Amino acid sequence: MSKLTLNAAPEVIDLAKKIAALNGTSVSDLFSQLIRSLDASGKPSKLAPLTRRASGIVRLPRGKSDRKLIEQALAERYGR
């Protein structure tokens, strides 16, 4: 992953740290989520309200794909 340095007012930095802490993430991840939520023109992508609220609330364990997690959950629920 590449490194990026940003400049912001101290109150913006403090707010970013608080928001990140409340969401159990880092300021870097928070910034990444913000950028990914924008389309190529810089406008917010058109997500449904529920999708927009749910975006980023799930963290996948390292080394496990979403497909493997779904397979595992289905196997636990319905047996294999």
PyMOL commands that set and color helices and strands:
alter all, ss='L'
color gray80, all
select helices_A, chain A and resi 10-22+27-36+49-54+66-78
alter helices_A, ss='H'
color red, helices_A
deselect
rebuild
show_as cartoon
